[in-house]
Amino acid sequence: MATIRPGAFIAHLLAACAALFVSSTAPAAPPSVADFAADTDFSFPTLSPDGTKVAYVTRINDQRVLVYVDLVKRQRTGLMSASVDSFDLSYCRFKGDDRLLCGFRGTQFSRGQPYPVSRLVSVDVTGKDKPRVLVQNGAKGGSQFQDNILDWKKDDPTHVLIELTDGDPFPSVHSLDITTGLMTVVQRPRHPIVSWTTDRAGVVRFGFGYDSNKSLYITRDDADSGWRTLAKWKWGDGDFDVIGFGPTPGTLLVSASHNGRDAIFEMDLTEKSDRQLLFSNLDVDVTQPMYWPGDHRIIGFSYETDRVKHKFFDSEAEAVYTAIDRALPDAENEVVSASRDGKKLLVASHADVRPSNYYVLDTNNWNLVRVGSANPALAGATLSPMKFVKIKAPDGTVLPGYVTLPAGSTGKNLPTIVYPHGGPHARDSWGYDPMVQFMASRGYAVIQVNFRGSIGYGYDWYEAGLHNWGTVMVDDITAATKWAIAEGIADPANTSIVGWSFGGYAALMSAVREPDLYRCAVSIAGVADLRSQAREVQRFYGGRQRSEYTYGDDVSEMRAGSPLRAAEKIKVPVLLVHGDNDIQVNVDQSKRMARALKGADKKVELVVIEDGDHSLSRFEFRQTLLTKLDAFLGVNAKVGGETRGAAN
C-alpha cells in the first residue's frame, strides 16, 4: 500500500500558513457563483476544554487553512493547510487545551483504482511543536484508516483509543500516546469483527462484524471478561441495530421495528430478549442519537417529519437546548462542542435561508457570542424559503417533499428544476442547501421529493429502493414533476432535472423514461451503468453482499435500469460533471455515458474536474461545477426567455 512520508505531508500542511489573513465582506446581491462555492469558510469547529479557544477550517486567499481563535485575546492564528494533495481535513477536536487531533481523508491508487485512506495529525496550537502524523511510522503504519478514534479518554490528557487495521479488514484497538505516537494493544483483531464500540467508561465492550454468510454482534461484561455472542443472523436480516451504550450500566440502546417504523429500545446485555421501548413515532423512523459533546453520552434522539424534532432523555441537556432555541428561533440548533466543565458551549445554527452560524454560549451568564459563519459571503443575500409539501403519486401514495421558489416570484408557471437527492438511501430535509439556493437564485423553482427508497419512513419505504433502481424511485420523481406542473408551479415547457450521485443517475434515467418531460438533464457524479457500479462496490470487503443487497444479481435487470444502455432514447441536452478522484462512483461512469450519447448523436457536455472527490468538496471544485451548471442552464433552460451567462 502506498504511503505519504510524514515529513512531506506536514510540509504541505504548513505551507498555506504564509497566506495573509483577510476579513470577509458581505456581497452585493445577487450572489455570484463564487459566493455559493464558498461554503467551507467556517467548517469543523471545535471548542477547547478550557473554553478559551475555537479552532476551525476557513478559506484564506482561496486556500483551506486550519486556524484557531483565542477568545480572550481576540486573536486568530493560522496553523496549517487543511488540504494537501488528495487529502482534506475531515474533522478536528481538542485533546487538551493546546492540542488538536485532526483527521485527514484522501485518495490513493492501487493498480489504477482509487481507494480511500486517512491520517491522524497532532497539532500544537501554541506552535511550540510542529504538527506530526501520529501513526504512519508505527507498528500499524500500513493501516488504510488511521483516524478512527473510538474513545477520547477525557480524563487522560495524553491518550486516546484508536481503531487500526494492518493488511486485513479486521481492526485492533490501541491506546495511542498523542505526544509520542507510541501504542499499546487494547483489543486484538477478531474475525469477523469490523468495528468496535466502547462503553461510557472507555472499555471496549461491543463488536460488530460480518462475513459472506452472517452478521454478528458480540459483547462482554467488562475488560476482564470473555467475549460472547449477543446476536447473529443471515447477512442483511438483522432484528435490531446497535446505537450505543445506555445510561444504565449493562444496557445498550438499539433501534428495532415497532409498528412498521424504527424505534428506540433499551436492551439488557445479559438477556437480549429483554427490550424496553423508550421512544417511537407513528409516522417516521426514530434512529438518530443526540450526543452531549463533553462526555459523548446520548441525551436523546432526533426524528424528521416536515422538520427535525427532538426527544430528550436528559433533562439538563433539554433545558440548554430549550434556552438556545428561544435565543435562536426558527432554526435548527445543535451543541457541537463543549468545555471541560460544560459551562461554555459551541452552538451551530442554520435555517433554510441561512448557512450555519456558530456561537459560543456561556451558561454562567447565558451570553451568546457569534464566532463565525459557514458562508459569510451570503450574509447580505436574500435567499428562498423551503416549503414542505405532500405529493400524491398515481397509486395514491403520499410523497413528502419540498418546494423552493425564487425570491420575489409569483410562484406560478416558473422555470423549474427537479432535484432528486443522492443515496438513494438518504433524504431531503428542511434547511440550507447551497445547490437548491443557487438554482433558486438563478430564477428556478426547485422541487425535491423523498421518493420511496428514501430513509426515515419505515422499512417498506426503504426496501422499495433496493434493486430495480430505474423503476419505482424514478416513477416517484416523475410523479413529483407532474405534480409541480399540475399545481401550476412549473412551466411544462421549461422543466429540467439535476441530480448528484444517485440523483445524477435518476436525472439520466428520467431523461430515458420520460424523454419529452424535461428541457435538459444534469448528472453530477452519477451512475450510468449499474452492472459496472456493482462490480466497483465488490472491490471492497463485504462488497459482494452489499452489491447484491443494493442492486440485486439479475444482470438483465441491471442492464434495463442503466441509462448507458439506452442513450439513444434521450432527446434533451445532457451535462455530465465528475471528479476524477471519485471513490464512490468512478469517473468512468460519466466518461462512458458521454461516449454513448455522442455515439447516438446526442447533445452532451462532459466536465471532468481534476482531483475532484465525490462531493466536490473544495472551493475550486464547486466553483467549476456551478460555473458550468449556470452556463448550461442559461442556454438550455432559459429564464425569462433570455440566454444567461455565468456570473463569477
Wavefront OBJ file of the C-alpha trace (Angstrom):
o trace
v 0.000 0.000 0.000
v 1.340 3.398 -0.947
v 2.085 5.877 1.816
v 2.943 9.548 2.087
v 6.032 10.384 4.119
v 5.088 12.224 7.341
v 7.692 14.935 6.734
v 6.397 15.721 3.259
v 2.816 15.574 4.463
v 3.446 18.073 7.269
v 5.467 20.367 4.995
v 2.460 20.658 2.708
v 0.130 21.218 5.664
v 2.183 24.137 6.961
v 2.705 25.786 3.572
v -0.589 27.663 3.464
v 0.049 29.475 6.728
v 2.186 32.075 4.958
v -1.029 33.483 3.481
v -2.253 36.856 4.727
v -5.407 36.869 6.787
v -8.148 38.983 5.326
v -11.657 39.735 6.517
v -14.709 38.647 4.524
v -17.277 41.218 3.480
v -20.903 40.732 2.570
v -21.524 40.570 -1.174
v -23.832 42.679 -3.232
v -26.951 40.857 -4.423
v -27.421 38.675 -6.346
v -24.816 36.230 -5.070
v -22.208 35.092 -7.571
v -21.003 31.590 -8.363
v -18.005 32.200 -6.118
v -20.269 33.273 -3.254
v -22.187 29.991 -3.353
v -18.993 27.970 -3.791
v -17.601 29.426 -0.564
v -19.469 27.032 1.695
v -16.373 25.870 3.566
v -15.425 29.237 5.027
v -16.051 28.024 8.595
v -16.098 24.255 8.996
v -15.188 21.563 11.548
v -15.266 23.957 14.535
v -14.234 22.753 17.993
v -14.011 24.418 21.421
v -11.042 23.902 23.727
v -11.620 22.173 27.095
v -10.919 25.414 28.979
v -13.413 27.264 26.763
v -10.939 29.945 25.645
v -10.182 28.836 22.067
v -12.099 27.856 18.949
v -10.370 26.053 16.084
v -11.892 25.698 12.635
v -11.126 25.469 8.930
v -11.544 28.567 6.797
v -10.554 29.781 3.343
v -7.812 32.389 3.020
v -6.721 33.585 -0.418
v -8.527 30.563 -1.928
v -6.635 28.127 0.330
v -8.276 25.990 3.044
v -6.445 26.647 6.325
v -6.842 25.357 9.879
v -6.862 28.300 12.288
v -7.639 28.925 15.916
v -9.050 31.967 17.667
v -8.063 32.971 21.186
v -11.404 34.198 22.532
v -9.733 36.075 25.393
v -7.106 37.907 23.327
v -9.349 38.025 20.256
v -6.525 36.880 18.024
v -6.651 34.489 15.064
v -3.648 32.311 14.209
v -3.080 30.074 11.189
v -1.874 26.568 11.983
v -1.565 24.575 8.744
v -3.179 23.849 5.409
v -6.408 21.865 5.526
v -5.799 20.375 2.058
v -2.702 18.625 0.773
v -2.530 16.585 -2.413
v -5.642 14.379 -2.346
v -6.063 14.764 1.437
v -8.609 17.084 3.060
v -9.150 17.720 6.755
v -12.301 15.833 7.801
v -12.534 16.714 11.500
v -10.626 18.341 14.358
v -11.113 18.126 18.094
v -9.179 19.478 21.055
v -7.335 16.915 23.161
v -6.197 19.206 25.928
v -6.302 22.975 25.991
v -3.493 23.461 23.450
v -3.534 20.329 21.305
v -5.759 19.293 18.424
v -6.203 15.899 16.850
v -7.259 16.185 13.214
v -8.299 13.520 10.751
v -7.377 13.821 7.087
v -9.185 11.768 4.432
v -7.784 11.243 0.969
v -7.377 9.001 -2.037
v -4.608 6.674 -3.130
v -4.438 4.298 -6.075
v -3.748 0.606 -6.439
v -3.454 -0.790 -9.980
v -5.077 2.360 -11.267
v -8.105 2.062 -8.960
v -8.797 4.693 -6.267
v -9.366 3.747 -2.642
v -9.869 5.864 0.499
v -7.190 6.394 3.162
v -6.873 8.569 6.249
v -4.209 10.043 8.528
v -4.282 11.371 12.097
v -2.362 14.575 12.793
v -1.483 16.084 16.174
v -1.361 19.902 16.216
v 0.037 22.098 18.995
v -1.853 25.395 18.714
v 0.893 27.248 20.624
v 3.355 26.483 17.837
v 5.964 25.001 20.193
v 5.783 21.632 18.440
v 5.276 21.081 14.735
v 2.269 19.066 13.585
v 3.014 15.358 13.349
v 1.382 12.364 11.739
v 0.829 10.033 14.671
v 0.520 6.561 13.206
v 2.340 6.265 9.875
v 5.731 5.206 11.211
v 4.426 2.980 13.983
v 3.715 -0.733 14.057
v 0.392 -0.114 12.343
v 1.750 2.382 9.820
v 0.285 0.439 6.918
v -3.283 0.881 8.132
v -5.599 2.206 5.458
v -7.593 4.218 8.012
v -5.656 5.883 10.836
v -8.068 8.473 12.236
v -10.862 6.361 13.752
v -10.778 7.419 17.413
v -13.120 5.208 19.460
v -12.711 6.923 22.811
v -11.165 10.302 23.617
v -10.439 9.346 27.261
v -11.456 12.754 28.569
v -9.774 12.183 31.942
v -6.441 11.153 30.374
v -4.552 14.137 28.868
v -2.217 12.118 26.639
v -4.059 9.017 25.382
v -6.947 8.063 23.116
v -8.241 4.686 21.949
v -7.855 4.227 18.203
v -9.019 1.522 15.802
v -6.454 0.343 13.220
v -6.114 -2.351 10.588
v -2.986 -3.873 9.119
v -3.494 -5.587 5.785
v -6.923 -7.051 6.570
v -10.395 -5.643 7.279
v -10.462 -6.740 10.938
v -9.289 -3.904 13.211
v -7.474 -3.940 16.501
v -7.842 -1.284 19.209
v -4.806 0.551 20.582
v -4.136 3.044 23.310
v -2.287 5.843 21.482
v 0.004 8.345 23.199
v -0.655 11.558 21.285
v 2.656 13.117 22.330
v 4.985 10.256 21.385
v 2.952 8.185 18.940
v 3.587 5.038 20.990
v 0.764 2.483 21.055
v -0.340 -0.381 23.276
v -2.727 -3.093 22.120
v -6.056 -2.999 23.979
v -8.058 -5.371 21.772
v -6.620 -7.716 19.132
v -8.332 -8.364 15.786
v -11.143 -10.876 15.897
v -12.743 -12.432 12.816
v -15.231 -11.242 11.524
v -15.486 -8.070 13.676
v -15.074 -4.911 11.558
v -15.874 -2.275 14.199
v -15.611 -1.926 17.973
v -17.511 0.235 20.482
v -16.535 1.387 23.971
v -18.882 1.912 26.894
v -19.118 5.159 28.851
v -16.121 4.124 30.957
v -13.936 3.696 27.865
v -13.909 -0.131 27.925
v -14.163 -1.969 24.589
v -17.362 -3.935 25.142
v -19.133 -4.375 21.827
v -18.160 -5.575 18.363
v -19.965 -5.818 15.045
v -18.871 -7.933 12.100
v -19.952 -9.914 9.072
v -18.635 -12.359 6.521
v -20.132 -13.967 3.437
v -22.788 -15.820 5.449
v -23.717 -13.965 8.616
v -23.725 -10.781 10.624
v -22.581 -10.961 14.236
v -22.818 -8.875 17.419
v -20.540 -9.756 20.340
v -20.273 -8.256 23.828
v -18.649 -8.733 27.222
v -19.352 -7.609 30.783
v -16.052 -5.817 31.476
v -12.423 -5.591 30.369
v -11.526 -8.879 32.073
v -14.485 -10.935 30.836
v -14.581 -13.146 27.772
v -16.492 -12.256 24.624
v -19.878 -13.843 23.965
v -22.313 -13.733 21.069
v -25.125 -11.256 21.584
v -26.883 -11.942 18.273
v -26.224 -13.370 14.835
v -28.289 -13.728 11.708
v -28.092 -14.161 7.970
v -26.394 -11.203 6.303
v -28.893 -8.356 5.904
v -31.636 -9.950 8.025
v -30.905 -8.258 11.350
v -33.526 -7.895 14.057
v -32.017 -4.734 15.563
v -29.191 -2.202 15.142
v -26.975 -1.085 17.996
v -26.757 2.663 18.627
v -24.602 2.800 21.744
v -24.374 2.127 25.445
v -27.227 3.456 27.544
v -27.095 5.477 30.764
v -27.823 2.363 32.835
v -24.830 0.033 33.322
v -25.076 -3.145 31.274
v -27.567 -1.797 28.748
v -27.449 -0.973 25.044
v -29.664 1.432 23.148
v -30.843 -0.243 19.951
v -33.198 0.537 17.091
v -35.755 -2.058 16.050
v -39.068 -2.121 14.233
v -42.197 -1.023 16.090
v -45.483 -0.630 14.216
v -43.578 -0.557 10.943
v -41.168 2.204 11.979
v -37.734 2.125 13.597
v -37.996 2.910 17.302
v -35.584 3.125 20.238
v -35.317 0.313 22.771
v -33.139 -0.330 25.794
v -31.613 -3.814 25.830
v -30.255 -5.662 28.847
v -26.946 -7.180 27.722
v -27.409 -10.209 29.905
v -30.691 -11.088 28.201
v -31.131 -9.734 24.680
v -34.821 -10.620 24.585
v -35.421 -8.155 27.410
v -36.033 -4.994 25.340
v -37.913 -1.999 26.703
v -39.434 0.534 24.279
v -38.126 4.024 25.023
v -39.479 6.124 22.165
v -41.275 5.737 18.848
v -43.210 7.797 16.324
v -46.167 6.527 14.325
v -45.206 8.300 11.100
v -41.413 8.259 10.823
v -38.341 6.349 11.973
v -36.523 7.351 15.152
v -32.860 6.377 14.814
v -30.583 9.409 15.075
v -28.920 9.761 18.502
v -28.065 13.128 20.012
v -24.770 13.259 21.915
v -23.569 15.662 24.544
v -20.120 16.664 23.281
v -18.469 16.898 26.686
v -18.646 13.191 27.504
v -20.368 11.836 24.364
v -23.297 10.496 26.326
v -26.573 10.003 24.473
v -29.004 12.717 25.569
v -31.898 11.957 23.226
v -32.899 11.243 19.641
v -33.828 13.207 16.538
v -36.506 12.359 14.022
v -37.839 14.155 10.962
v -41.342 14.938 9.831
v -41.506 18.225 7.909
v -38.571 19.390 10.054
v -36.200 17.859 12.584
v -37.662 17.289 16.042
v -36.060 16.070 19.263
v -36.924 13.686 22.069
v -34.689 14.224 25.115
v -33.886 11.706 27.835
v -31.579 14.137 29.670
v -33.351 16.985 31.464
v -30.255 19.193 31.811
v -29.445 18.951 28.110
v -33.086 19.605 27.241
v -33.056 22.792 29.312
v -29.967 24.021 27.467
v -31.481 23.279 24.055
v -34.720 25.000 25.055
v -32.801 28.152 26.008
v -30.827 28.076 22.745
v -33.992 27.634 20.675
v -35.530 30.658 22.383
v -32.443 32.747 21.608
v -32.167 31.476 18.010
v -35.758 30.846 16.866
v -36.938 29.329 13.572
v -33.651 27.490 13.144
v -32.132 24.094 13.734
v -29.666 24.382 16.597
v -27.090 21.891 17.846
v -24.447 21.900 20.576
v -21.366 20.675 18.699
v -18.609 21.162 21.276
v -18.286 21.930 24.986
v -15.726 22.999 27.542
v -14.491 20.529 30.143
v -16.812 21.905 32.844
v -19.772 22.133 30.444
v -20.221 25.840 31.128
v -19.224 27.033 27.650
v -20.819 25.538 24.552
v -20.188 25.858 20.830
v -23.532 26.044 19.041
v -24.273 25.553 15.331
v -27.440 27.180 13.994
v -28.842 27.013 10.458
v -32.117 27.698 8.667
v -33.459 27.225 5.161
v -32.449 30.770 4.196
v -29.174 30.873 6.093
v -25.987 28.810 6.150
v -24.773 27.732 9.583
v -23.732 30.374 12.065
v -21.630 29.400 15.073
v -21.887 30.825 18.571
v -20.175 30.372 21.920
v -22.722 30.208 24.731
v -21.537 30.965 28.273
v -24.081 29.281 30.560
v -22.726 31.204 33.559
v -24.477 34.325 32.254
v -26.300 32.901 29.174
v -24.315 35.230 26.953
v -24.320 34.139 23.284
v -21.461 35.377 21.069
v -21.278 34.734 17.322
v -17.839 33.441 16.286
v -18.273 32.556 12.616
v -20.392 31.654 9.619
v -20.144 28.742 7.192
v -20.509 31.239 4.360
v -20.116 34.931 5.246
v -20.272 35.755 1.515
v -24.033 35.159 1.694
v -24.607 37.231 4.839
v -26.389 40.001 2.943
v -28.163 37.815 0.395
v -31.907 37.290 0.123
v -32.400 33.531 -0.088
v -35.540 31.478 -0.674
v -37.602 29.663 1.993
v -38.331 25.937 1.656
v -41.964 24.871 1.841
v -42.948 21.357 2.903
v -45.436 19.744 0.512
v -47.276 16.449 0.116
v -47.272 14.966 -3.387
v -49.719 12.249 -4.399
v -48.311 9.501 -6.617
v -50.568 7.804 -9.213
v -51.115 4.814 -6.869
v -52.290 7.136 -4.074
v -49.057 7.069 -2.067
v -48.291 10.438 -0.461
v -44.706 11.516 -1.127
v -43.198 14.129 1.216
v -41.216 16.867 -0.467
v -40.102 20.483 -0.526
v -40.618 23.394 -2.896
v -38.249 26.355 -3.025
v -39.421 29.323 -5.105
v -37.142 32.070 -6.436
v -37.311 35.198 -4.299
v -39.898 37.700 -5.491
v -41.605 35.291 -7.895
v -45.345 34.782 -8.316
v -44.910 31.069 -7.662
v -46.698 30.193 -10.921
v -45.562 28.872 -14.300
v -41.901 29.108 -13.350
v -38.819 27.626 -14.980
v -38.307 24.646 -12.697
v -35.548 22.253 -11.646
v -36.456 18.851 -10.216
v -33.587 17.954 -7.848
v -33.679 14.314 -6.617
v -31.383 13.532 -3.687
v -28.449 11.114 -3.672
v -28.136 7.813 -1.870
v -30.667 6.571 -2.812
v -30.906 5.671 0.898
v -30.744 9.264 2.086
v -33.372 12.010 2.249
v -34.030 15.684 1.687
v -34.518 17.810 4.787
v -35.544 21.334 5.688
v -32.528 23.590 5.895
v -29.914 25.434 3.911
v -28.772 23.618 0.756
v -26.271 25.531 -1.407
v -27.321 23.770 -4.617
v -31.012 24.469 -4.036
v -30.378 28.102 -3.156
v -28.029 28.569 -6.104
v -30.642 27.324 -8.570
v -33.395 29.370 -6.911
v -31.195 32.476 -7.095
v -30.977 31.929 -10.866
v -34.755 32.139 -11.170
v -35.771 28.480 -10.931
v -38.331 26.848 -8.700
v -36.719 23.767 -7.140
v -38.694 20.587 -6.438
v -37.369 17.923 -4.037
v -39.109 14.667 -3.171
v -38.401 11.905 -0.657
v -39.262 9.145 -3.101
v -39.743 5.559 -2.000
v -36.262 4.288 -1.160
v -35.503 7.346 0.997
v -34.691 6.805 4.665
v -36.875 7.804 7.579
v -40.262 6.402 6.600
v -40.104 2.763 7.660
v -38.609 -0.396 6.192
v -41.225 -0.903 3.473
v -40.486 2.579 2.133
v -36.736 1.924 2.352
v -36.983 -1.513 0.726
v -38.613 -0.024 -2.366
v -35.179 1.417 -3.204
v -33.492 -1.992 -3.337
v -32.846 -3.481 -6.790
v -34.677 -2.146 -9.862
v -33.235 1.344 -9.418
v -34.843 2.680 -12.559
v -38.452 1.859 -11.657
v -40.322 2.919 -8.507
v -37.880 5.657 -7.438
v -37.792 7.216 -10.900
v -41.585 6.846 -11.086
v -41.922 8.843 -7.858
v -39.612 11.554 -9.223
v -41.751 11.687 -12.354
v -44.853 11.975 -10.148
v -43.295 14.963 -8.346
v -42.510 16.634 -11.667
v -46.046 16.166 -12.986
v -47.470 17.326 -9.636
v -45.488 20.594 -9.880
v -46.843 21.124 -13.401
v -50.420 20.302 -12.370
v -50.176 22.679 -9.391
v -49.204 25.472 -11.775
v -45.766 25.897 -10.173
v -43.683 24.507 -13.045
v -43.717 25.702 -16.629
v -44.344 22.449 -18.533
v -42.233 23.755 -21.410
v -39.301 24.643 -19.161
v -38.814 21.969 -16.514
v -35.404 20.312 -16.172
v -33.796 17.749 -13.882
v -30.498 17.991 -11.980
v -29.085 15.371 -9.621
v -25.964 14.336 -7.718
v -24.776 10.727 -7.183
v -27.957 8.615 -7.217
v -29.712 11.853 -8.118
v -27.426 12.068 -11.163
v -28.423 8.537 -12.100
v -32.088 9.490 -11.605
v -31.656 12.542 -13.848
v -30.274 10.378 -16.652
v -32.821 7.609 -16.170
v -35.657 10.140 -16.058
v -34.471 11.504 -19.391
v -34.603 7.938 -20.718
v -38.003 7.071 -19.233
v -39.642 10.459 -19.877
v -37.890 11.852 -22.967
v -40.497 14.616 -23.514
v -40.950 15.763 -19.911
v -37.690 17.659 -19.314
v -35.904 20.505 -21.071
v -32.421 19.244 -20.149
v -30.702 16.896 -17.675
v -27.628 17.277 -15.458
v -25.821 14.369 -13.781
v -23.193 15.226 -11.166
v -21.067 12.215 -10.129
v -23.883 9.996 -11.327
v -24.082 6.279 -12.030
v -24.713 5.362 -15.676
v -24.123 1.589 -15.703
v -25.492 -0.404 -12.755
v -23.562 -3.572 -13.529
v -20.174 -1.843 -13.565
v -21.129 0.084 -10.403
v -21.981 -3.225 -8.712
v -18.573 -4.605 -9.704
v -16.910 -1.474 -8.340
v -18.596 -1.966 -4.951
v -17.380 -5.566 -4.906
v -13.733 -4.406 -4.766
v -14.076 -3.792 -1.028
v -14.603 -6.146 1.904
v -18.229 -7.227 2.081
v -18.790 -5.678 -1.318
v -20.441 -8.687 -2.903
v -23.098 -8.814 -0.198
v -23.649 -5.030 -0.322
v -23.815 -5.115 -4.107
v -26.412 -7.873 -4.216
v -28.388 -6.234 -1.399
v -28.461 -2.873 -3.211
v -28.504 -3.723 -6.925
v -29.590 -7.384 -6.959
v -27.899 -10.054 -9.064
v -30.140 -10.088 -12.124
v -27.883 -8.901 -14.956
v -30.797 -8.259 -17.301
v -32.487 -6.026 -14.717
v -29.288 -4.060 -14.191
v -28.892 -3.564 -17.932
v -32.529 -2.473 -18.247
v -32.006 0.036 -15.419
v -28.821 1.555 -16.866
v -29.019 4.871 -18.760
v -25.823 3.884 -20.580
v -27.739 1.109 -22.331
v -30.488 3.458 -23.508
v -28.623 6.597 -24.559
v -30.473 6.649 -27.888
v -33.775 7.308 -26.040
v -32.574 10.596 -24.548
v -33.754 13.626 -26.539
v -32.577 16.531 -24.389
v -29.138 18.136 -23.850
v -27.134 16.487 -21.069
v -24.401 17.899 -18.822
v -22.124 15.395 -17.033
v -19.840 16.631 -14.224
v -17.495 14.280 -12.375
v -14.365 14.425 -10.230
v -11.561 12.119 -11.362
v -10.741 11.109 -7.757
v -14.292 9.943 -7.022
v -14.182 6.731 -4.954
v -17.924 6.223 -4.601
v -18.772 6.481 -8.307
v -15.857 6.072 -10.691
v -15.372 8.863 -13.221
v -15.565 6.239 -15.986
v -19.330 6.164 -15.405
v -19.652 9.684 -16.816
v -16.969 9.209 -19.457
v -18.701 6.128 -20.849
v -22.086 7.872 -20.750
v -20.651 10.783 -22.716
v -19.267 8.417 -25.353
v -22.609 6.611 -25.606
v -24.508 9.887 -26.059
v -22.066 11.147 -28.660
v -22.286 7.814 -30.450
v -26.077 8.235 -30.549
v -25.608 11.773 -31.942
v -26.999 13.426 -28.796
v -26.063 16.813 -27.367
v -23.760 16.245 -24.374
v -21.105 18.129 -22.448
v -18.640 16.300 -20.161
v -16.739 18.177 -17.444
v -14.069 16.189 -15.573
v -12.756 18.043 -12.518
v -9.121 17.226 -11.810
v -8.572 15.788 -8.295
v -12.287 16.197 -7.564
v -13.845 13.867 -4.998
v -17.428 12.590 -4.954
v -18.700 15.607 -3.016
v -16.562 18.117 -4.952
v -15.756 19.416 -1.503
v -13.164 22.098 -2.259
v -13.975 25.668 -3.231
v -12.335 25.363 -6.643
v -14.265 22.159 -7.408
v -17.587 23.787 -6.505
v -16.735 26.923 -8.458
v -16.129 24.863 -11.595
v -19.342 22.889 -11.063
v -21.540 25.930 -10.509
v -19.976 27.868 -13.387
v -20.672 25.005 -15.798
v -24.160 24.406 -14.395
v -25.063 28.091 -14.617
v -23.925 28.332 -18.228
v -25.617 25.068 -19.241
v -28.966 26.006 -17.693
v -28.670 29.530 -19.077
v -28.540 28.138 -22.602
v -30.833 25.104 -22.340
v -33.391 26.179 -19.712
v -33.617 29.918 -20.199
v -35.235 32.103 -17.545
v -37.394 34.909 -18.936
v -36.612 33.853 -22.480
v -33.062 35.137 -22.227
v -29.808 33.206 -22.503
v -27.758 33.823 -19.371
v -24.030 33.704 -18.924
v -22.366 32.521 -15.730
v -21.643 35.223 -13.155
v -18.331 34.612 -11.426
l 1 2 3 4 5 6 7 8 9 10 11 12 13 14 15 16 17 18 19 20 21 22 23 24 25 26 27 28 29 30 31 32 33 34 35 36 37 38 39 40 41 42 43 44 45 46 47 48 49 50 51 52 53 54 55 56 57 58 59 60 61 62 63 64 65 66 67 68 69 70 71 72 73 74 75 76 77 78 79 80 81 82 83 84 85 86 87 88 89 90 91 92 93 94 95 96 97 98 99 100 101 102 103 104 105 106 107 108 109 110 111 112 113 114 115 116 117 118 119 120 121 122 123 124 125 126 127 128 129 130 131 132 133 134 135 136 137 138 139 140 141 142 143 144 145 146 147 148 149 150 151 152 153 154 155 156 157 158 159 160 161 162 163 164 165 166 167 168 169 170 171 172 173 174 175 176 177 178 179 180 181 182 183 184 185 186 187 188 189 190 191 192 193 194 195 196 197 198 199 200 201 202 203 204 205 206 207 208 209 210 211 212 213 214 215 216 217 218 219 220 221 222 223 224 225 226 227 228 229 230 231 232 233 234 235 236 237 238 239 240 241 242 243 244 245 246 247 248 249 250 251 252 253 254 255 256 257 258 259 260 261 262 263 264 265 266 267 268 269 270 271 272 273 274 275 276 277 278 279 280 281 282 283 284 285 286 287 288 289 290 291 292 293 294 295 296 297 298 299 300 301 302 303 304 305 306 307 308 309 310 311 312 313 314 315 316 317 318 319 320 321 322 323 324 325 326 327 328 329 330 331 332 333 334 335 336 337 338 339 340 341 342 343 344 345 346 347 348 349 350 351 352 353 354 355 356 357 358 359 360 361 362 363 364 365 366 367 368 369 370 371 372 373 374 375 376 377 378 379 380 381 382 383 384 385 386 387 388 389 390 391 392 393 394 395 396 397 398 399 400 401 402 403 404 405 406 407 408 409 410 411 412 413 414 415 416 417 418 419 420 421 422 423 424 425 426 427 428 429 430 431 432 433 434 435 436 437 438 439 440 441 442 443 444 445 446 447 448 449 450 451 452 453 454 455 456 457 458 459 460 461 462 463 464 465 466 467 468 469 470 471 472 473 474 475 476 477 478 479 480 481 482 483 484 485 486 487 488 489 490 491 492 493 494 495 496 497 498 499 500 501 502 503 504 505 506 507 508 509 510 511 512 513 514 515 516 517 518 519 520 521 522 523 524 525 526 527 528 529 530 531 532 533 534 535 536 537 538 539 540 541 542 543 544 545 546 547 548 549 550 551 552 553 554 555 556 557 558 559 560 561 562 563 564 565 566 567 568 569 570 571 572 573 574 575 576 577 578 579 580 581 582 583 584 585 586 587 588 589 590 591 592 593 594 595 596 597 598 599 600 601 602 603 604 605 606 607 608 609 610 611 612 613 614 615 616 617 618 619 620 621 622 623 624 625 626 627 628 629 630 631 632 633 634 635 636 637 638 639 640 641 642 643 644 645 646 647 648
